[in-house]
Structure formats: structure tokens, C-alpha cells
Amino acid sequence: MQTRNKIFEDVSQLMTNAMGVAQGAKDEAENAAKSMMDRWLADREFVTREEFDAVRLMAQKAREENTSLLARIEALEAAKKPAAKKTTAKKK
């Protein structure tokens, strides 16, 4: 009976070791795939999320400034038009 237990213990130990080797191989494959993907992405010169967000904020600020400047221009043009009409009326 003891020899049977020894065989089962050996088979169990063998399976445990095989699972450890398989886990190690899986980790190595994941690391290699991640490394290749990181290299591929770096070669493509994609922007990072932080860079994208910074440029998006700059564009939003520029749009707001353009809207503000457009309103000022329209106000100045509106103020200029009645003055121009008065000067042309005086010339006649």
C-alpha cells in the first residue's frame, strides 16, 4: 500500500512541477508579447493620453479666446457704424 502512495505522491509532485513550469512559460510569453507591443507602439509615434489632453485643453482655450475676440470685434464694428453714418451725413 505504501508503494502506491509513493507513486501517487510522485505523480502529484510531477504535476505540481509541470504546472509551475507552465505558469512560468505563460508569464514569459505575456512579457514578450507586451514588450513587442510596446516597441511597435513606440515605433508608430502615437501620442500619450497626457499629451492628447494637454493639446485638447489648449484648443479649448483658443476657441474660447476666439469667441471672446469675435464678440469684441463685432461690438467695435457696431460702434463704428453709427459714427461713420454721422460723418457721411455731415459731409453732405
SVG drawing of the C-alpha trace seen along z (x, -y; Angstrom):
<svg xmlns="http://www.w3.org/2000/svg" viewBox="-27 -119 37 121">
<polyline fill="none" stroke="black" stroke-width="0.4" points="0.0,0.0 2.8,-2.3 4.3,-1.9 1.0,-3.0 1.0,-6.2 4.6,-6.9 3.6,-6.6 0.7,-9.0 2.9,-11.4 5.5,-11.3 2.8,-11.8 1.3,-14.6 4.7,-16.2 5.4,-15.9 2.0,-17.6 2.7,-20.4 6.1,-21.0 4.6,-20.8 2.0,-23.4 4.8,-25.7 6.8,-25.4 3.6,-26.1 2.9,-29.2 6.4,-30.4 6.2,-29.9 2.9,-31.7 4.4,-34.7 7.4,-34.7 5.1,-34.7 3.0,-37.6 6.1,-39.6 7.5,-39.0 4.2,-39.9 3.9,-43.1 7.4,-44.1 6.8,-43.6 3.5,-45.6 5.2,-48.4 8.0,-48.5 5.5,-48.5 3.5,-51.4 6.7,-53.4 7.7,-53.0 4.3,-54.4 4.9,-57.5 1.4,-57.5 0.7,-60.3 0.2,-59.6 -3.1,-60.4 -1.4,-63.2 -0.2,-64.8 -3.6,-64.5 -5.3,-66.0 -2.9,-68.9 -3.4,-69.7 -7.2,-69.4 -7.2,-71.9 -5.0,-74.3 -7.5,-74.1 -10.5,-74.6 -8.8,-77.7 -8.0,-79.0 -11.7,-78.5 -12.9,-80.5 -10.4,-83.3 -11.6,-83.4 -15.2,-83.7 -14.3,-86.5 -12.3,-88.3 -15.1,-87.9 -17.6,-89.5 -15.2,-92.4 -14.7,-92.9 -18.5,-92.8 -19.0,-95.4 -16.3,-97.7 -17.8,-97.4 -21.3,-98.1 -20.0,-101.2 -18.1,-102.4 -21.1,-102.1 -23.2,-104.9 -20.2,-107.2 -19.5,-106.6 -23.1,-107.4 -22.8,-110.7 -19.6,-111.7 -21.1,-111.0 -24.2,-112.9 -22.2,-116.0 -20.2,-115.9 -23.4,-116.3"/>
</svg>
